[in-house]
Amino acid sequence: MSEQKYVVLHNQGYGLTAYEFEEQDGAINKMVELVRCGQPINSMKLLQEIPTKTQVEAVSIRIG
């Protein structure tokens, strides 16, 4: 199983919806489904998630 994922972001005007898929074909099929339901293609983005190894050393938060 691949660690790589595909994400379709869909801006509906009142909020952003994210759909996550293991394979590119699933993501493309979701975009086709949204277009067939009347959603404009320019309201969608297809992203390819690239796994990285990240280590957080420290986090500092200051409010006010």
Secondary structure, 3 states (H helix, E strand, C coil): CCCCEEEEEEECCCCEEEEEECCHHHHHHHHHHHHHCCCCHHHEEEEEECCCCCCCCCCCCCCC
